[in-house]
Amino acid sequence: MGEQPISSSCGRLSSMLENAKPYLLMVAMQFGSAGMYIITMSSFNRGLSRYVFIVYRNAIAALILAPFAFFVERKVRPEMTFPVFWRIMLLGFLEVVMDQGFAFLGMVHTSATYTSAVLNALPSITFLMAVILRIERVRIKEVWSKAKVIGTVISFGGCVLMALYKGPVLNIFGSSYGNGHNHSTSTDSSSTRDWIVGTVYLFISCVAFSTFYVLQSMVLKIYPAPMSLSCLLCFFGAAQAVGIAVGIEHHSQAWALGWDSRLFAPLYAGIVTTGIMFYVQGEVMRSRGPVFVTAFNPLRMIIVAILALAILGEKLYLGSVIGSVVVVIGLYAVIWGKSREFHGQDCTTETKTEMEIADAQELKQKLPVIIQMPLTAADTHVKIQTLQIITKPCPPGATSV
């Protein structure tokens, strides 16, 4: 008697954890991503080439993911075909070469905090890319569709505001760390920084990453092995990045790693933010879609801002704060519209199904049933060899039974 309530409670707890799983995974992913910003910026300050960093990061990720992908997904991994191969090559180019390359270039021209703030425009750009590729629908008469369109415009306006207006420095925690920071990456050294150019680089990174998100969700439908997909795109992306890095960094000194952040940064980025996060976002994307994955970026921005102030000594500008708030408002307008669209589609589908069932039952009652029973001459009684039911509309003047 007492086992049933316990079993019921365990079932409810298991159901709650299953429903909360995508949210917990995305929150954990933002903490991991925030750490990457701080460690990467520190390694750049110590002289690590961003081109070499991209190669090491993705090569390490491919090596880490390879054994897990081989054994865990060996029964579900589909056969590699040429259409899948060239799509994976394209994903590797978009994420590794374009997104990471321009993101780090923009970070060098701006700061880690500013970069994480600008990348909050990802959901809006993702929505725009999905519309272009006809994955998302725009119905301007619907409230949810208006919210997504307006949110996209607001997010873009926030990015423009951050690029054009810096404003005064905000002294957080009552102390200033910026005086001892490397002048080449300090946010308060306008002579070595072009914020508009840096924002353009970050915007290109956003476009590449948004396109990657949308295409990844499409590739997962024909290649439903997220861990193997992550491993392959890291490998092919690193292979493409090698050509660029070798062409730019000729001397061997640029490829040397030391026992400091120059070694730890590629390891951390390769294992946590490239290997694990690619797999996690692929899993969540299959159930919740690409817009849901990018909805948690504001949390990363807050974590990066706190860590950058405390560890890197970056300055926080009023323009960045105001622009970040505007971008987040636009972000959640897009997310709200996506949520309303999702629930609206569910209700429409359920209503349509109920109406179809009701119509079928009504049609069944109104149509007469004719039973044909072939008889056998061998027996004195009637044997039913086959029973065939034919439905046909009532003839004119007939009475339905």
C-alpha positions as CSV (number, residue, x, y, z in Angstrom):
1,M,0.0,0.0,0.0
2,G,2.8,2.4,0.9
3,E,4.8,1.6,-2.2
4,Q,2.3,3.3,-4.6
5,P,2.6,6.9,-3.2
6,I,6.4,6.5,-3.2
7,S,6.4,5.2,-6.8
8,S,4.1,8.1,-7.8
9,S,6.3,10.7,-6.2
10,C,9.4,9.3,-7.9
11,G,7.6,9.4,-11.2
12,R,6.6,13.0,-10.7
13,L,10.2,13.9,-9.7
14,S,11.6,12.1,-12.7
15,S,9.1,13.9,-15.0
16,M,10.0,17.3,-13.5
17,L,13.7,16.6,-14.0
18,E,13.2,15.5,-17.6
19,N,11.2,18.7,-18.3
20,A,13.9,20.9,-16.6
21,K,16.8,19.1,-18.3
22,P,17.0,21.5,-21.3
23,Y,17.0,24.5,-19.1
24,L,19.7,23.1,-16.7
25,L,21.9,22.2,-19.7
26,M,21.6,25.6,-21.2
27,V,22.4,27.4,-17.9
28,A,25.5,25.2,-17.4
29,M,26.5,25.9,-21.0
30,Q,26.5,29.6,-20.3
31,F,28.8,29.3,-17.3
32,G,31.2,27.2,-19.4
33,S,31.0,29.7,-22.2
34,A,31.7,32.6,-19.9
35,G,34.8,31.0,-18.6
36,M,36.0,30.6,-22.2
37,Y,35.8,34.4,-22.8
38,I,38.0,35.2,-19.8
39,I,40.6,32.5,-20.4
40,T,40.8,33.2,-24.1
41,M,41.3,37.0,-23.5
42,S,44.0,36.2,-21.0
43,S,45.8,34.0,-23.5
44,F,45.6,36.6,-26.2
45,N,47.1,39.1,-23.7
46,R,50.0,36.7,-23.2
47,G,50.8,36.6,-27.0
48,L,48.9,33.5,-28.2
49,S,47.8,33.9,-31.9
50,R,44.1,33.7,-32.3
51,Y,44.6,31.8,-35.6
52,V,46.7,29.1,-33.8
53,F,44.2,29.1,-30.9
54,I,41.4,28.2,-33.3
55,V,43.3,25.3,-34.7
56,Y,44.3,23.9,-31.3
57,R,40.9,24.4,-29.9
58,N,39.0,22.5,-32.5
59,A,41.7,19.8,-33.0
60,I,41.5,19.1,-29.2
61,A,37.7,19.0,-29.3
62,A,37.8,16.5,-32.2
63,L,40.2,14.2,-30.3
64,I,38.1,14.4,-27.1
65,L,34.8,13.6,-28.9
66,A,36.1,10.9,-31.3
67,P,36.1,7.9,-28.9
68,F,32.8,8.8,-27.4
69,A,31.2,9.4,-30.8
70,F,32.6,6.1,-32.1
71,F,31.3,3.9,-29.3
72,V,28.2,5.7,-28.0
73,E,26.6,6.3,-31.4
74,R,27.9,3.3,-33.4
75,K,24.4,1.8,-33.6
76,V,22.6,5.0,-34.5
77,R,25.1,6.8,-36.7
78,P,23.9,6.8,-40.3
79,E,26.1,6.1,-43.3
80,M,28.2,9.0,-44.5
81,T,27.1,10.2,-47.9
82,F,28.4,13.0,-50.1
83,P,25.4,15.3,-49.4
84,V,26.0,14.9,-45.6
85,F,29.8,15.3,-46.0
86,W,29.6,18.6,-47.8
87,R,27.1,19.9,-45.3
88,I,29.4,19.0,-42.5
89,M,32.3,20.8,-44.3
90,L,30.1,23.9,-44.6
91,L,29.2,23.7,-40.9
92,G,32.9,23.5,-40.0
93,F,33.7,26.5,-42.2
94,L,30.8,28.6,-40.7
95,E,31.5,27.8,-37.1
96,V,35.3,27.4,-36.9
97,V,36.6,29.7,-39.7
98,M,34.0,32.4,-39.9
99,D,32.3,32.5,-36.4
100,Q,35.4,31.9,-34.2
101,G,37.7,33.8,-36.5
102,F,35.7,37.0,-36.6
103,A,34.5,36.7,-33.0
104,F,38.1,36.7,-31.7
105,L,39.1,39.4,-34.1
106,G,36.2,41.5,-32.8
107,M,37.1,40.7,-29.2
108,V,40.7,42.0,-29.7
109,H,39.3,45.3,-31.1
110,T,36.8,45.6,-28.2
111,S,36.7,43.5,-25.0
112,A,35.4,40.3,-23.6
113,T,32.4,42.0,-22.0
114,Y,31.5,43.9,-25.1
115,T,31.8,40.8,-27.3
116,S,29.4,38.8,-25.0
117,A,26.9,41.7,-25.1
118,V,26.9,42.0,-28.8
119,L,26.5,38.2,-29.3
120,N,23.1,38.5,-27.5
121,A,21.8,39.5,-30.9
122,L,22.2,35.9,-32.0
123,P,18.5,34.9,-31.5
124,S,17.3,37.8,-33.6
125,I,19.8,37.1,-36.4
126,T,18.9,33.3,-36.1
127,F,15.3,34.2,-36.6
128,L,16.1,36.3,-39.6
129,M,18.2,33.4,-41.1
130,A,15.4,30.9,-40.4
131,V,13.0,33.2,-42.3
132,I,15.3,33.5,-45.2
133,L,15.6,29.7,-45.3
134,R,11.9,29.3,-44.8
135,I,12.2,27.4,-41.5
136,E,10.4,30.2,-39.6
137,R,7.1,31.7,-40.8
138,V,6.2,35.4,-40.7
139,R,2.5,36.2,-40.4
140,I,2.4,39.9,-39.9
141,K,-1.3,39.8,-38.7
142,E,-0.3,37.5,-35.8
143,V,0.9,39.0,-32.5
144,W,3.7,36.5,-32.1
145,S,5.0,37.2,-35.6
146,K,5.0,41.0,-34.9
147,A,6.9,40.3,-31.6
148,K,9.7,38.4,-33.4
149,V,10.0,41.1,-36.1
150,I,10.1,44.0,-33.7
151,G,12.5,42.1,-31.4
152,T,14.9,41.6,-34.3
153,V,14.8,45.3,-35.1
154,I,15.3,46.2,-31.4
155,S,18.3,43.9,-31.0
156,F,20.0,45.3,-34.1
157,G,19.4,48.8,-32.7
158,G,21.1,47.9,-29.4
159,C,24.2,46.7,-31.3
160,V,24.3,49.9,-33.3
161,L,24.0,51.9,-30.0
162,M,26.9,50.0,-28.4
163,A,29.1,50.6,-31.4
164,L,28.4,54.3,-31.7
165,Y,28.1,55.4,-28.1
166,K,30.6,54.4,-25.3
167,G,29.8,56.9,-22.7
168,P,31.5,57.3,-19.3
169,V,33.2,54.5,-17.4
170,L,31.1,52.9,-14.7
171,N,33.2,52.2,-11.6
172,I,31.9,48.9,-10.3
173,F,33.0,47.6,-6.9
174,G,34.6,51.0,-6.2
175,S,37.9,50.1,-7.7
176,S,39.7,50.4,-11.0
177,Y,41.7,47.6,-12.5
178,G,42.2,49.0,-15.9
179,N,45.4,51.0,-15.2
180,G,47.6,47.9,-15.1
181,H,45.9,46.1,-18.0
182,N,47.6,45.6,-21.3
183,H,47.0,48.7,-23.3
184,S,46.5,46.7,-26.5
185,T,43.4,45.1,-25.2
186,S,42.2,47.7,-22.6
187,T,38.7,49.0,-23.2
188,D,39.7,52.5,-22.2
189,S,42.5,52.9,-24.8
190,S,40.6,54.4,-27.7
191,S,43.9,55.0,-29.6
192,T,44.4,51.3,-30.0
193,R,40.8,50.3,-30.6
194,D,38.2,50.9,-33.2
195,W,34.9,50.0,-31.7
196,I,32.9,50.3,-34.9
197,V,35.2,48.0,-36.8
198,G,35.2,45.6,-33.9
199,T,31.4,45.6,-33.9
200,V,31.4,44.9,-37.7
201,Y,33.6,41.9,-37.1
202,L,31.3,40.7,-34.3
203,F,28.2,41.2,-36.5
204,I,29.8,39.0,-39.2
205,S,30.5,36.4,-36.5
206,C,26.8,36.5,-35.4
207,V,25.6,36.0,-39.0
208,A,28.0,33.1,-39.4
209,F,27.0,31.5,-36.1
210,S,23.2,32.0,-36.7
211,T,23.5,30.4,-40.1
212,F,25.4,27.6,-38.4
213,Y,22.6,27.1,-35.8
214,V,19.9,26.9,-38.5
215,L,21.8,24.6,-40.8
216,Q,22.9,22.4,-37.9
217,S,19.2,21.8,-37.0
218,M,18.6,20.8,-40.6
219,V,21.6,18.5,-40.8
220,L,20.6,16.7,-37.6
221,K,17.4,15.6,-39.3
222,I,19.4,13.6,-42.0
223,Y,22.4,12.8,-39.7
224,P,20.8,12.2,-36.2
225,A,24.1,11.6,-34.4
226,P,24.9,14.9,-32.6
227,M,28.1,13.7,-31.0
228,S,29.5,12.3,-34.2
229,L,28.4,15.5,-36.0
230,S,30.2,17.7,-33.5
231,C,33.4,15.6,-33.8
232,L,33.4,15.8,-37.6
233,L,32.7,19.5,-37.9
234,C,35.4,20.2,-35.3
235,F,37.9,18.1,-37.3
236,F,37.1,19.5,-40.7
237,G,36.9,23.0,-39.3
238,A,40.3,22.6,-37.7
239,A,41.7,21.3,-41.1
240,Q,40.3,24.4,-42.8
241,A,41.7,26.7,-40.1
242,V,45.2,25.2,-40.5
243,G,45.5,26.5,-44.0
244,I,44.7,30.1,-42.8
245,A,46.9,29.9,-39.7
246,V,49.9,28.6,-41.6
247,G,49.5,31.3,-44.2
248,I,49.5,34.0,-41.5
249,E,51.7,32.7,-38.8
250,H,54.9,31.5,-40.6
251,H,57.3,31.3,-37.6
252,S,57.2,28.4,-35.2
253,Q,57.2,30.6,-32.2
254,A,53.5,31.4,-32.8
255,W,52.7,27.7,-32.5
256,A,54.5,27.2,-29.2
257,L,52.5,26.6,-26.0
258,G,53.6,27.3,-22.5
259,W,52.6,26.0,-19.1
260,D,50.1,28.9,-18.6
261,S,46.9,30.2,-20.1
262,R,48.3,29.7,-23.6
263,L,48.0,25.9,-23.0
264,F,45.0,25.9,-20.7
265,A,42.9,28.1,-23.0
266,P,42.9,25.7,-26.0
267,L,42.4,22.7,-23.6
268,Y,39.4,24.4,-21.9
269,A,37.9,25.8,-25.1
270,G,38.4,22.5,-26.9
271,I,37.0,20.2,-24.2
272,V,34.3,22.4,-22.6
273,T,33.1,25.1,-25.0
274,T,33.7,23.3,-28.3
275,G,33.4,19.6,-27.6
276,I,30.8,19.4,-24.8
277,M,28.8,22.5,-25.7
278,F,28.5,21.4,-29.4
279,Y,27.0,18.2,-28.2
280,V,24.7,19.8,-25.6
281,Q,23.4,22.4,-28.0
282,G,22.8,19.7,-30.6
283,E,20.8,17.6,-28.1
284,V,18.7,20.6,-26.9
285,M,18.2,21.9,-30.5
286,R,16.7,18.7,-31.6
287,S,13.9,19.0,-29.0
288,R,13.6,22.8,-28.6
289,G,14.9,24.4,-31.8
290,P,17.7,26.8,-32.6
291,V,16.0,29.9,-31.1
292,F,15.6,28.2,-27.7
293,V,19.4,27.5,-27.6
294,T,20.3,31.2,-28.0
295,A,17.7,32.4,-25.5
296,F,20.1,32.0,-22.5
297,N,22.9,34.3,-23.8
298,P,22.0,37.2,-21.4
299,L,23.1,35.0,-18.5
300,R,26.5,34.5,-20.1
301,M,26.8,38.3,-20.6
302,I,26.3,38.9,-16.9
303,I,28.8,36.3,-15.8
304,V,31.4,37.5,-18.3
305,A,30.9,41.1,-17.1
306,I,31.5,40.2,-13.5
307,L,34.5,38.0,-14.2
308,A,36.1,40.5,-16.6
309,L,35.8,43.3,-14.1
310,A,37.3,41.2,-11.3
311,I,40.0,39.3,-13.3
312,L,40.8,41.1,-16.5
313,G,40.3,44.6,-15.1
314,E,38.1,45.6,-18.1
315,K,36.2,48.9,-18.0
316,L,32.4,48.8,-18.2
317,Y,31.0,51.7,-20.2
318,L,27.5,53.2,-19.9
319,G,26.9,52.8,-23.6
320,S,27.6,49.1,-23.4
321,V,25.1,48.7,-20.5
322,I,22.3,50.6,-22.2
323,G,22.9,48.8,-25.5
324,S,23.0,45.5,-23.7
325,V,19.6,46.2,-22.1
326,V,18.1,47.1,-25.5
327,V,19.5,44.0,-27.0
328,V,18.1,41.8,-24.2
329,I,14.7,43.5,-24.6
330,G,14.7,42.6,-28.3
331,L,16.0,39.1,-27.5
332,Y,13.1,38.3,-25.2
333,A,10.6,39.8,-27.6
334,V,11.8,37.2,-30.1
335,I,11.6,34.4,-27.5
336,W,8.1,35.5,-26.4
337,G,6.9,35.5,-30.0
338,K,8.4,32.0,-30.5
339,S,6.7,30.7,-27.4
340,R,3.3,32.1,-28.4
341,E,3.7,30.6,-31.9
342,F,4.6,27.2,-30.4
343,H,1.5,27.1,-28.1
344,G,-0.7,28.5,-30.9
345,Q,0.4,25.7,-33.3
346,D,-0.3,23.1,-30.6
347,C,-3.8,24.4,-30.0
348,T,-4.5,24.6,-33.7
349,T,-3.3,21.0,-34.3
350,E,-5.4,19.6,-31.4
351,T,-8.5,21.5,-32.5
352,K,-8.1,20.3,-36.0
353,T,-7.6,16.7,-34.9
354,E,-10.7,16.8,-32.8
355,M,-12.8,18.3,-35.6
356,E,-11.6,15.6,-38.0
357,I,-12.5,12.9,-35.5
358,A,-16.0,14.4,-35.0
359,D,-16.6,14.7,-38.7
360,A,-15.5,11.1,-39.3
361,Q,-17.9,9.8,-36.6
362,E,-20.8,11.9,-38.0
363,L,-20.0,10.6,-41.5
364,K,-19.9,7.0,-40.2
365,Q,-23.4,7.4,-38.7
366,K,-24.9,8.9,-41.8
367,L,-23.6,6.4,-44.4
368,P,-25.6,3.2,-44.8
369,V,-23.7,-0.1,-44.5
370,I,-24.2,-2.8,-47.1
371,I,-23.1,-6.3,-46.2
372,Q,-22.4,-8.8,-49.0
373,M,-22.4,-12.4,-48.0
374,P,-21.5,-14.9,-50.7
375,L,-23.3,-18.3,-50.1
376,T,-22.2,-21.8,-50.5
377,A,-24.4,-24.3,-52.3
378,A,-22.9,-27.3,-50.6
379,D,-24.5,-26.6,-47.2
380,T,-28.1,-26.4,-46.3
381,H,-27.4,-23.5,-43.9
382,V,-25.7,-20.2,-44.7
383,K,-21.9,-20.0,-44.4
384,I,-20.2,-16.6,-44.4
385,Q,-17.0,-17.1,-46.4
386,T,-16.1,-13.4,-46.6
387,L,-17.5,-10.3,-45.0
388,Q,-17.2,-7.1,-47.1
389,I,-18.4,-3.8,-45.8
390,I,-19.0,-1.1,-48.4
391,T,-19.9,2.4,-47.6
392,K,-21.7,4.5,-50.1
393,P,-23.7,7.7,-49.9
394,C,-27.5,7.5,-49.4
395,P,-29.4,7.6,-52.7
396,P,-31.9,10.5,-53.1
397,G,-35.0,9.9,-51.1
398,A,-33.5,7.2,-48.9
399,T,-33.7,7.5,-45.1
400,S,-30.5,7.3,-43.0
401,V,-30.6,4.8,-40.2
